[in-house]
Structure formats: C-alpha cells, structure tokens
Amino acid sequence: NRVWTSPNLHIGAVPIPEDNIPAIYVEWPDMGIMPIDEIRPIVKYVVAQTLINKVIEIGCIGAHGRTGTFMALVLVEYGYSAEEAVSTVRRDYCKHAIETTAQEKMVEEYADQYPENIGLPDYLYIDNL
C-alpha cells in the first residue's frame, strides 16, 4: 500500500500484523542522510500526529543515526534551533544519536531551509523523547 513515492523515499502505510499499528517505512541509507525536501512531509506528518496526541514510534536498525536525526528534525519543526535539537536528542535520548557529520549538517540545513516552524504549543512538551 504505497501512499507516496519519490526516487529515494518510499512510504507505505501498512499495519504491522502483531499489533495492528500503522507504519511508515522510509528508505534511508544507514549512516546516511535524506534529501530535505523528501523527508519534510514525513516530519510534518509526525508533528501533526503528536499535536492530536498520537503516540509515535521512531526507529531504525541501530536506533542512533537515522532515529536521532529524525527526532532532531521533529524538534526543529517545534521551534528548536538545529544545535538545540541535536543536543536535546543526545542528552535525553542517547549520547550517540545523530552519528555522522552529514547527519548533523542535515539538521542544520533543514533548520535553515525551513525557518518557519510551528513552535511548541504551551500544552505540549518534549521530555525524554
């Protein structure tokens, strides 16, 4: 059930059989980065889901590089600077998160390219991602 496709990104909304939770799968190379214009729709979707109190699970095989980078992108959408987002993820999630310089630069470029973020609503806070 592919719902959106681009050359580097395939998102499928399919239920996971064990617990029937919808999932979004992103083809993102291990230790690599994604084109910002391709990952942004996913980031915006995740942010929208959190604003209506949906629980979001983010993961990759190692749960450090891609997972941490994606978490930082979500925080940037909430109004964190790139530096604040990276340090928050490393402090509150895992000190090894966002493993490569390229991933750090991806967060910086995302923040530079999309400075019009939604800001963090008063009733929502990020704690121990």
Secondary structure, 3 states (H helix, E strand, C coil): CEEEEECCEEEECEECCCCCCEECCCCCCCCCCCCHHHHHHHHHHHHHHHHCCCCCCCCCCCCCHHHHHHHHHHHHHCCCCHHHHHHHHHHHCCCCCCCCHHHHHHHHHHHHHCCCCCCCCCCCCCCCC
